[in-house]
Amino acid sequence: MAQTNSQDSNYDRSQKQTDKETFLLATIQENSQLPKKEQQRYQQLWRKCEDEILSEDELREYQALLSQLEARNLKRIEALIALAQSRGKTLGEITAELGLKEGNNAF
């Protein structure tokens, strides 16, 4: 009976770890970029910004989208760090394991 309780406890810990990693991976994926429509608009505005042809309204819109992207990046990085810690790995090891490169926001 004690062995069964120990096995159940190990299973519970393992399941909680799996659930946590699933949540972290979903968070990383979800925050890898803006939603499709906003991402497309951000890219359009980014190109105009690079060409220095943004209107004042476009500049405000671009800055708002950039703020959203930065907030998502923060959530993504926090999840990457938590995943690395839970697996006992470095951030570099986790990003390599997930196939992420520096500057690459997608899986």
A tleap script that builds the chain and sets N, CA, C and O, in Angstrom:
source leaprc.protein.ff14SB
mol = sequence {
  NMET ALA GLN THR ASN SER GLN ASP SER ASN
  TYR ASP ARG SER GLN LYS GLN THR ASP LYS
  GLU THR PHE LEU LEU ALA THR ILE GLN GLU
  ASN SER GLN LEU PRO LYS LYS GLU GLN GLN
  ARG TYR GLN GLN LEU TRP ARG LYS CYS GLU
  ASP GLU ILE LEU SER GLU ASP GLU LEU ARG
  GLU TYR GLN ALA LEU LEU SER GLN LEU GLU
  ALA ARG ASN LEU LYS ARG ILE GLU ALA LEU
  ILE ALA LEU ALA GLN SER ARG GLY LYS THR
  LEU GLY GLU ILE THR ALA GLU LEU GLY LEU
  LYS GLU GLY ASN ASN ALA CPHE
}
set mol.1.N position { 0.814 -1.203 0.000 }
set mol.1.CA position { 0.000 0.000 0.000 }
set mol.1.C position { 0.856 1.264 0.000 }
set mol.1.O position { 0.552 2.225 -0.707 }
set mol.2.N position { 1.934 1.260 0.800 }
set mol.2.CA position { 2.812 2.423 0.850 }
set mol.2.C position { 3.451 2.664 -0.507 }
set mol.2.O position { 3.653 3.807 -0.917 }
set mol.3.N position { 3.769 1.568 -1.205 }
set mol.3.CA position { 4.370 1.713 -2.527 }
set mol.3.C position { 3.379 2.346 -3.499 }
set mol.3.O position { 3.774 3.167 -4.327 }
set mol.4.N position { 2.118 1.986 -3.414 }
set mol.4.CA position { 1.096 2.556 -4.283 }
set mol.4.C position { 0.943 4.047 -4.019 }
set mol.4.O position { 0.843 4.835 -4.959 }
set mol.5.N position { 0.924 4.442 -2.746 }
set mol.5.CA position { 0.831 5.868 -2.412 }
set mol.5.C position { 2.032 6.632 -2.942 }
set mol.5.O position { 1.890 7.752 -3.432 }
set mol.6.N position { 3.213 6.033 -2.849 }
set mol.6.CA position { 4.423 6.656 -3.361 }
set mol.6.C position { 4.347 6.798 -4.881 }
set mol.6.O position { 4.724 7.829 -5.437 }
set mol.7.N position { 3.858 5.755 -5.541 }
set mol.7.CA position { 3.712 5.801 -6.993 }
set mol.7.C position { 2.699 6.862 -7.396 }
set mol.7.O position { 2.915 7.605 -8.353 }
set mol.8.N position { 1.581 6.930 -6.655 }
set mol.8.CA position { 0.567 7.947 -6.936 }
set mol.8.C position { 1.144 9.347 -6.761 }
set mol.8.O position { 0.879 10.239 -7.567 }
set mol.9.N position { 1.934 9.537 -5.703 }
set mol.9.CA position { 2.535 10.833 -5.433 }
set mol.9.C position { 3.522 11.210 -6.546 }
set mol.9.O position { 3.554 12.355 -6.997 }
set mol.10.N position { 4.322 10.232 -6.981 }
set mol.10.CA position { 5.260 10.492 -8.096 }
set mol.10.C position { 4.507 10.827 -9.368 }
set mol.10.O position { 4.914 11.717 -10.115 }
set mol.11.N position { 3.406 10.120 -9.625 }
set mol.11.CA position { 2.591 10.393 -10.810 }
set mol.11.C position { 2.013 11.800 -10.742 }
set mol.11.O position { 2.031 12.531 -11.732 }
set mol.12.N position { 1.496 12.181 -9.567 }
set mol.12.CA position { 0.929 13.523 -9.394 }
set mol.12.C position { 1.977 14.598 -9.664 }
set mol.12.O position { 1.698 15.580 -10.352 }
set mol.13.N position { 3.192 14.412 -9.122 }
set mol.13.CA position { 4.271 15.393 -9.350 }
set mol.13.C position { 4.628 15.448 -10.825 }
set mol.13.O position { 4.825 16.525 -11.388 }
set mol.14.N position { 4.710 14.285 -11.441 }
set mol.14.CA position { 5.049 14.217 -12.861 }
set mol.14.C position { 3.972 14.902 -13.708 }
set mol.14.O position { 4.283 15.635 -14.647 }
set mol.15.N position { 2.709 14.658 -13.368 }
set mol.15.CA position { 1.607 15.272 -14.106 }
set mol.15.C position { 1.597 16.786 -13.928 }
set mol.15.O position { 1.353 17.526 -14.882 }
set mol.16.N position { 1.861 17.243 -12.710 }
set mol.16.CA position { 1.914 18.689 -12.460 }
set mol.16.C position { 3.056 19.328 -13.248 }
set mol.16.O position { 2.908 20.429 -13.779 }
set mol.17.N position { 4.202 18.633 -13.324 }
set mol.17.CA position { 5.334 19.141 -14.086 }
set mol.17.C position { 4.980 19.215 -15.572 }
set mol.17.O position { 5.293 20.195 -16.248 }
set mol.18.N position { 4.324 18.168 -16.067 }
set mol.18.CA position { 3.898 18.147 -17.466 }
set mol.18.C position { 2.912 19.274 -17.744 }
set mol.18.O position { 3.026 19.964 -18.756 }
set mol.19.N position { 1.949 19.462 -16.854 }
set mol.19.CA position { 0.962 20.538 -17.008 }
set mol.19.C position { 1.646 21.912 -17.016 }
set mol.19.O position { 1.307 22.786 -17.814 }
set mol.20.N position { 2.610 22.078 -16.114 }
set mol.20.CA position { 3.329 23.352 -16.029 }
set mol.20.C position { 4.096 23.603 -17.325 }
set mol.20.O position { 4.055 24.709 -17.864 }
set mol.21.N position { 4.797 22.583 -17.831 }
set mol.21.CA position { 5.558 22.747 -19.061 }
set mol.21.C position { 4.633 23.010 -20.250 }
set mol.21.O position { 4.961 23.814 -21.122 }
set mol.22.N position { 3.487 22.342 -20.288 }
set mol.22.CA position { 2.511 22.574 -21.361 }
set mol.22.C position { 2.046 24.025 -21.332 }
set mol.22.O position { 1.960 24.678 -22.372 }
set mol.23.N position { 1.745 24.524 -20.136 }
set mol.23.CA position { 1.328 25.918 -19.981 }
set mol.23.C position { 2.436 26.869 -20.436 }
set mol.23.O position { 2.170 27.832 -21.157 }
set mol.24.N position { 3.677 26.603 -20.018 }
set mol.24.CA position { 4.792 27.473 -20.386 }
set mol.24.C position { 5.035 27.464 -21.889 }
set mol.24.O position { 5.272 28.515 -22.484 }
set mol.25.N position { 4.980 26.289 -22.507 }
set mol.25.CA position { 5.165 26.192 -23.957 }
set mol.25.C position { 4.057 26.942 -24.705 }
set mol.25.O position { 4.317 27.603 -25.710 }
set mol.26.N position { 2.825 26.835 -24.209 }
set mol.26.CA position { 1.708 27.563 -24.832 }
set mol.26.C position { 1.912 29.071 -24.677 }
set mol.26.O position { 1.631 29.834 -25.601 }
set mol.27.N position { 2.392 29.491 -23.531 }
set mol.27.CA position { 2.662 30.912 -23.288 }
set mol.27.C position { 3.750 31.418 -24.222 }
set mol.27.O position { 3.643 32.516 -24.767 }
set mol.28.N position { 4.795 30.622 -24.407 }
set mol.28.CA position { 5.883 31.001 -25.311 }
set mol.28.C position { 5.347 31.156 -26.731 }
set mol.28.O position { 5.632 32.140 -27.413 }
set mol.29.N position { 4.573 30.173 -27.163 }
set mol.29.CA position { 4.023 30.205 -28.525 }
set mol.29.C position { 3.076 31.389 -28.712 }
set mol.29.O position { 3.173 32.125 -29.693 }
set mol.30.N position { 2.168 31.560 -27.766 }
set mol.30.CA position { 1.154 32.615 -27.861 }
set mol.30.C position { 1.767 34.007 -27.912 }
set mol.30.O position { 1.234 34.909 -28.557 }
set mol.31.N position { 2.879 34.168 -27.235 }
set mol.31.CA position { 3.496 35.494 -27.144 }
set mol.31.C position { 4.676 35.671 -28.085 }
set mol.31.O position { 5.467 36.601 -27.928 }
set mol.32.N position { 4.797 34.778 -29.065 }
set mol.32.CA position { 5.920 34.867 -29.999 }
set mol.32.C position { 5.738 35.991 -31.019 }
set mol.32.O position { 6.706 36.455 -31.621 }
set mol.33.N position { 4.510 36.416 -31.204 }
set mol.33.CA position { 4.246 37.564 -32.079 }
set mol.33.C position { 2.851 38.093 -31.796 }
set mol.33.O position { 2.084 37.504 -31.034 }
set mol.34.N position { 2.547 39.197 -32.414 }
set mol.34.CA position { 1.217 39.787 -32.293 }
set mol.34.C position { 0.207 38.910 -33.035 }
set mol.34.O position { 0.596 38.086 -33.863 }
set mol.35.N position { -1.081 39.078 -32.746 }
set mol.35.CA position { -2.082 38.398 -33.575 }
set mol.35.C position { -1.872 38.774 -35.039 }
set mol.35.O position { -1.345 39.845 -35.338 }
set mol.36.N position { -2.282 37.902 -35.941 }
set mol.36.CA position { -1.958 38.019 -37.366 }
set mol.36.C position { -2.210 39.413 -37.950 }
set mol.36.O position { -1.326 39.984 -38.588 }
set mol.37.N position { -3.399 39.957 -37.736 }
set mol.37.CA position { -3.744 41.266 -38.313 }
set mol.37.C position { -2.819 42.366 -37.770 }
set mol.37.O position { -2.316 43.199 -38.524 }
set mol.38.N position { -2.609 42.352 -36.453 }
set mol.38.CA position { -1.736 43.356 -35.846 }
set mol.38.C position { -0.285 43.162 -36.282 }
set mol.38.O position { 0.445 44.135 -36.474 }
set mol.39.N position { 0.131 41.899 -36.437 }
set mol.39.CA position { 1.500 41.621 -36.880 }
set mol.39.C position { 1.736 42.162 -38.291 }
set mol.39.O position { 2.775 42.757 -38.575 }
set mol.40.N position { 0.762 41.947 -39.161 }
set mol.40.CA position { 0.881 42.464 -40.532 }
set mol.40.C position { 0.955 43.982 -40.536 }
set mol.40.O position { 1.771 44.567 -41.247 }
set mol.41.N position { 0.095 44.623 -39.736 }
set mol.41.CA position { 0.105 46.084 -39.669 }
set mol.41.C position { 1.427 46.591 -39.086 }
set mol.41.O position { 1.994 47.570 -39.570 }
set mol.42.N position { 1.905 45.914 -38.048 }
set mol.42.CA position { 3.188 46.287 -37.444 }
set mol.42.C position { 4.294 46.235 -38.499 }
set mol.42.O position { 5.112 47.151 -38.586 }
set mol.43.N position { 4.318 45.171 -39.294 }
set mol.43.CA position { 5.352 45.035 -40.320 }
set mol.43.C position { 5.245 46.132 -41.379 }
set mol.43.O position { 6.259 46.650 -41.847 }
set mol.44.N position { 4.014 46.483 -41.756 }
set mol.44.CA position { 3.830 47.587 -42.710 }
set mol.44.C position { 4.379 48.888 -42.139 }
set mol.44.O position { 5.118 49.613 -42.805 }
set mol.45.N position { 4.008 49.166 -40.902 }
set mol.45.CA position { 4.451 50.402 -40.268 }
set mol.45.C position { 5.954 50.386 -40.020 }
set mol.45.O position { 6.609 51.422 -40.133 }
set mol.46.N position { 6.499 49.241 -39.687 }
set mol.46.CA position { 7.936 49.122 -39.470 }
set mol.46.C position { 8.698 49.488 -40.749 }
set mol.46.O position { 9.689 50.217 -40.711 }
set mol.47.N position { 8.215 48.968 -41.874 }
set mol.47.CA position { 8.863 49.302 -43.152 }
set mol.47.C position { 8.796 50.812 -43.423 }
set mol.47.O position { 9.774 51.420 -43.857 }
set mol.48.N position { 7.635 51.398 -43.162 }
set mol.48.CA position { 7.494 52.851 -43.377 }
set mol.48.C position { 8.397 53.628 -42.416 }
set mol.48.O position { 8.958 54.664 -42.770 }
set mol.49.N position { 8.523 53.118 -41.225 }
set mol.49.CA position { 9.406 53.766 -40.248 }
set mol.49.C position { 10.853 53.701 -40.723 }
set mol.49.O position { 11.586 54.686 -40.640 }
set mol.50.N position { 11.256 52.543 -41.218 }
set mol.50.CA position { 12.609 52.384 -41.758 }
set mol.50.C position { 12.858 53.351 -42.914 }
set mol.50.O position { 13.960 53.877 -43.065 }
set mol.51.N position { 11.840 53.577 -43.715 }
set mol.51.CA position { 11.945 54.503 -44.849 }
set mol.51.C position { 11.701 55.958 -44.435 }
set mol.51.O position { 11.796 56.869 -45.257 }
set mol.52.N position { 11.383 56.165 -43.150 }
set mol.52.CA position { 11.131 57.488 -42.577 }
set mol.52.C position { 9.985 58.205 -43.290 }
set mol.52.O position { 10.084 59.388 -43.614 }
set mol.53.N position { 8.892 57.466 -43.529 }
set mol.53.CA position { 7.733 58.071 -44.200 }
set mol.53.C position { 6.444 57.871 -43.403 }
set mol.53.O position { 5.358 57.849 -43.983 }
set mol.54.N position { 6.551 57.725 -42.083 }
set mol.54.CA position { 5.370 57.576 -41.233 }
set mol.54.C position { 4.711 58.928 -40.971 }
set mol.54.O position { 5.388 59.928 -40.732 }
set mol.55.N position { 3.395 58.940 -41.021 }
set mol.55.CA position { 2.665 60.138 -40.591 }
set mol.55.C position { 2.644 60.132 -39.051 }
set mol.55.O position { 3.034 59.150 -38.420 }
set mol.56.N position { 2.190 61.222 -38.475 }
set mol.56.CA position { 2.102 61.303 -37.011 }
set mol.56.C position { 1.152 60.223 -36.454 }
set mol.56.O position { 1.459 59.572 -35.455 }
set mol.57.N position { 0.003 60.047 -37.110 }
set mol.57.CA position { -0.951 59.021 -36.669 }
set mol.57.C position { -0.352 57.618 -36.791 }
set mol.57.O position { -0.524 56.781 -35.905 }
set mol.58.N position { 0.342 57.375 -37.883 }
set mol.58.CA position { 0.982 56.072 -38.078 }
set mol.58.C position { 2.079 55.841 -37.039 }
set mol.58.O position { 2.265 54.722 -36.562 }
set mol.59.N position { 2.789 56.887 -36.700 }
set mol.59.CA position { 3.827 56.771 -35.688 }
set mol.59.C position { 3.223 56.371 -34.347 }
set mol.59.O position { 3.762 55.505 -33.657 }
set mol.60.N position { 2.115 56.991 -33.977 }
set mol.60.CA position { 1.439 56.630 -32.715 }
set mol.60.C position { 0.952 55.181 -32.762 }
set mol.60.O position { 1.079 54.444 -31.783 }
set mol.61.N position { 0.399 54.782 -33.896 }
set mol.61.CA position { -0.075 53.405 -34.055 }
set mol.61.C position { 1.100 52.429 -33.967 }
set mol.61.O position { 1.007 51.393 -33.309 }
set mol.62.N position { 2.182 52.763 -34.622 }
set mol.62.CA position { 3.383 51.928 -34.602 }
set mol.62.C position { 3.916 51.790 -33.172 }
set mol.62.O position { 4.282 50.695 -32.745 }
set mol.63.N position { 3.957 52.890 -32.446 }
set mol.63.CA position { 4.444 52.864 -31.067 }
set mol.63.C position { 3.541 52.009 -30.177 }
set mol.63.O position { 4.028 51.300 -29.296 }
set mol.64.N position { 2.232 52.074 -30.407 }
set mol.64.CA position { 1.299 51.262 -29.625 }
set mol.64.C position { 1.501 49.770 -29.918 }
set mol.64.O position { 1.503 48.945 -29.004 }
set mol.65.N position { 1.668 49.439 -31.185 }
set mol.65.CA position { 1.914 48.040 -31.555 }
set mol.65.C position { 3.257 47.570 -31.017 }
set mol.65.O position { 3.389 46.429 -30.575 }
set mol.66.N position { 4.244 48.443 -31.053 }
set mol.66.CA position { 5.559 48.107 -30.516 }
set mol.66.C position { 5.473 47.839 -29.011 }
set mol.66.O position { 6.119 46.921 -28.504 }
set mol.67.N position { 4.693 48.623 -28.313 }
set mol.67.CA position { 4.498 48.403 -26.872 }
set mol.67.C position { 3.847 47.048 -26.608 }
set mol.67.O position { 4.236 46.328 -25.688 }
set mol.68.N position { 2.847 46.711 -27.431 }
set mol.68.CA position { 2.201 45.399 -27.295 }
set mol.68.C position { 3.197 44.274 -27.539 }
set mol.68.O position { 3.221 43.283 -26.810 }
set mol.69.N position { 4.010 44.435 -28.560 }
set mol.69.CA position { 5.005 43.417 -28.897 }
set mol.69.C position { 6.032 43.272 -27.780 }
set mol.69.O position { 6.426 42.156 -27.441 }
set mol.70.N position { 6.458 44.370 -27.220 }
set mol.70.CA position { 7.422 44.323 -26.116 }
set mol.70.C position { 6.826 43.624 -24.897 }
set mol.70.O position { 7.517 42.858 -24.225 }
set mol.71.N position { 5.547 43.881 -24.603 }
set mol.71.CA position { 4.881 43.214 -23.481 }
set mol.71.C position { 4.802 41.703 -23.723 }
set mol.71.O position { 5.009 40.906 -22.808 }
set mol.72.N position { 4.502 41.326 -24.963 }
set mol.72.CA position { 4.454 39.901 -25.313 }
set mol.72.C position { 5.845 39.263 -25.195 }
set mol.72.O position { 5.986 38.143 -24.705 }
set mol.73.N position { 6.854 39.986 -25.647 }
set mol.73.CA position { 8.216 39.466 -25.543 }
set mol.73.C position { 8.620 39.243 -24.093 }
set mol.73.O position { 9.293 38.262 -23.778 }
set mol.74.N position { 8.217 40.140 -23.221 }
set mol.74.CA position { 8.513 39.984 -21.803 }
set mol.74.C position { 7.856 38.710 -21.262 }
set mol.74.O position { 8.502 37.930 -20.563 }
set mol.75.N position { 6.581 38.499 -21.580 }
set mol.75.CA position { 5.889 37.281 -21.136 }
set mol.75.C position { 6.568 36.036 -21.701 }
set mol.75.O position { 6.725 35.034 -21.004 }
set mol.76.N position { 6.968 36.111 -22.966 }
set mol.76.CA position { 7.619 34.971 -23.621 }
set mol.76.C position { 8.942 34.652 -22.943 }
set mol.76.O position { 9.238 33.489 -22.673 }
set mol.77.N position { 9.728 35.668 -22.669 }
set mol.77.CA position { 11.032 35.469 -22.030 }
set mol.77.C position { 10.865 34.937 -20.609 }
set mol.77.O position { 11.616 34.059 -20.185 }
set mol.78.N position { 9.894 35.459 -19.878 }
set mol.78.CA position { 9.632 34.950 -18.528 }
set mol.78.C position { 9.269 33.466 -18.568 }
set mol.78.O position { 9.720 32.689 -17.726 }
set mol.79.N position { 8.454 33.077 -19.549 }
set mol.79.CA position { 8.073 31.670 -19.688 }
set mol.79.C position { 9.279 30.822 -20.088 }
set mol.79.O position { 9.431 29.702 -19.600 }
set mol.80.N position { 10.132 31.335 -20.962 }
set mol.80.CA position { 11.345 30.615 -21.344 }
set mol.80.C position { 12.261 30.397 -20.135 }
set mol.80.O position { 12.821 29.314 -19.963 }
set mol.81.N position { 12.406 31.409 -19.316 }
set mol.81.CA position { 13.239 31.302 -18.113 }
set mol.81.C position { 12.640 30.274 -17.156 }
set mol.81.O position { 13.363 29.437 -16.616 }
set mol.82.N position { 11.333 30.330 -16.945 }
set mol.82.CA position { 10.677 29.373 -16.050 }
set mol.82.C position { 10.831 27.944 -16.574 }
set mol.82.O position { 11.058 27.019 -15.795 }
set mol.83.N position { 10.709 27.765 -17.875 }
set mol.83.CA position { 10.874 26.438 -18.478 }
set mol.83.C position { 12.310 25.950 -18.300 }
set mol.83.O position { 12.538 24.789 -17.960 }
set mol.84.N position { 13.262 26.829 -18.527 }
set mol.84.CA position { 14.672 26.464 -18.347 }
set mol.84.C position { 14.927 26.047 -16.899 }
set mol.84.O position { 15.594 25.042 -16.651 }
set mol.85.N position { 14.407 26.804 -15.957 }
set mol.85.CA position { 14.599 26.487 -14.546 }
set mol.85.C position { 13.952 25.153 -14.193 }
set mol.85.O position { 14.536 24.354 -13.461 }
set mol.86.N position { 12.755 24.911 -14.707 }
set mol.86.CA position { 12.061 23.667 -14.368 }
set mol.86.C position { 12.778 22.447 -14.941 }
set mol.86.O position { 12.679 21.352 -14.387 }
set mol.87.N position { 13.495 22.629 -16.042 }
set mol.87.CA position { 14.244 21.525 -16.657 }
set mol.87.C position { 15.708 21.499 -16.225 }
set mol.87.O position { 16.463 20.616 -16.631 }
set mol.88.N position { 16.109 22.467 -15.402 }
set mol.88.CA position { 17.491 22.522 -14.945 }
set mol.88.C position { 18.465 22.814 -16.075 }
set mol.88.O position { 19.571 22.274 -16.106 }
set mol.89.N position { 18.053 23.665 -16.997 }
set mol.89.CA position { 18.877 24.012 -18.152 }
set mol.89.C position { 19.080 25.513 -18.204 }
set mol.89.O position { 18.410 26.275 -17.507 }
set mol.90.N position { 20.019 25.923 -19.047 }
set mol.90.CA position { 20.232 27.349 -19.256 }
set mol.90.C position { 19.219 27.860 -20.279 }
set mol.90.O position { 18.593 27.083 -20.999 }
set mol.91.N position { 19.076 29.156 -20.324 }
set mol.91.CA position { 18.177 29.765 -21.308 }
set mol.91.C position { 18.642 29.434 -22.723 }
set mol.91.O position { 17.820 29.167 -23.600 }
set mol.92.N position { 19.938 29.450 -22.948 }
set mol.92.CA position { 20.489 29.101 -24.257 }
set mol.92.C position { 20.170 27.668 -24.643 }
set mol.92.O position { 19.853 27.387 -25.799 }
set mol.93.N position { 20.252 26.759 -23.676 }
set mol.93.CA position { 19.934 25.358 -23.958 }
set mol.93.C position { 18.462 25.192 -24.315 }
set mol.93.O position { 18.118 24.439 -25.225 }
set mol.94.N position { 17.597 25.898 -23.594 }
set mol.94.CA position { 16.152 25.795 -23.865 }
set mol.94.C position { 15.821 26.380 -25.229 }
set mol.94.O position { 15.054 25.785 -25.986 }
set mol.95.N position { 16.385 27.533 -25.551 }
set mol.95.CA position { 16.072 28.131 -26.854 }
set mol.95.C position { 16.577 27.246 -27.988 }
set mol.95.O position { 15.926 27.137 -29.027 }
set mol.96.N position { 17.735 26.612 -27.794 }
set mol.96.CA position { 18.254 25.685 -28.811 }
set mol.96.C position { 17.341 24.456 -28.910 }
set mol.96.O position { 17.043 23.983 -30.007 }
set mol.97.N position { 16.909 23.953 -27.770 }
set mol.97.CA position { 16.029 22.785 -27.731 }
set mol.97.C position { 14.710 23.057 -28.453 }
set mol.97.O position { 14.172 22.179 -29.128 }
set mol.98.N position { 14.201 24.260 -28.309 }
set mol.98.CA position { 12.935 24.632 -28.945 }
set mol.98.C position { 13.127 25.104 -30.387 }
set mol.98.O position { 12.157 25.385 -31.091 }
set mol.99.N position { 14.360 25.187 -30.811 }
set mol.99.CA position { 14.629 25.623 -32.181 }
set mol.99.C position { 14.518 27.123 -32.355 }
set mol.99.O position { 14.294 27.610 -33.463 }
set mol.100.N position { 14.672 27.855 -31.267 }
set mol.100.CA position { 14.631 29.311 -31.331 }
set mol.100.C position { 16.025 29.841 -31.516 }
set mol.100.O position { 16.983 29.314 -30.952 }
set mol.101.N position { 16.136 30.877 -32.301 }
set mol.101.CA position { 17.409 31.568 -32.474 }
set mol.101.C position { 17.257 32.952 -31.907 }
set mol.101.O position { 16.143 33.464 -31.796 }
set mol.102.N position { 18.363 33.564 -31.549 }
set mol.102.CA position { 18.300 34.934 -31.060 }
set mol.102.C position { 17.693 35.823 -32.123 }
set mol.102.O position { 18.119 35.809 -33.278 }
set mol.103.N position { 16.692 36.601 -31.725 }
set mol.103.CA position { 16.026 37.483 -32.668 }
set mol.103.C position { 14.884 36.806 -33.404 }
set mol.103.O position { 14.145 37.468 -34.134 }
set mol.104.N position { 14.723 35.502 -33.228 }
set mol.104.CA position { 13.623 34.766 -33.856 }
set mol.104.C position { 12.528 34.596 -32.830 }
set mol.104.O position { 12.729 33.918 -31.822 }
set mol.105.N position { 11.383 35.189 -33.058 }
set mol.105.CA position { 10.298 35.156 -32.085 }
set mol.105.C position { 9.349 34.003 -32.260 }
set mol.105.O position { 8.422 33.863 -31.463 }
set mol.106.N position { 9.529 33.168 -33.261 }
set mol.106.CA position { 8.601 32.088 -33.498 }
set mol.106.C position { 9.255 30.744 -33.252 }
set mol.106.O position { 10.480 30.630 -33.213 }
set mol.107.N position { 8.426 29.735 -33.089 }
set mol.107.CA position { 8.933 28.370 -32.925 }
set mol.107.C position { 9.536 27.905 -34.207 }
set mol.107.O position { 10.024 26.778 -34.287 }
savepdb mol mol.pdb
quit
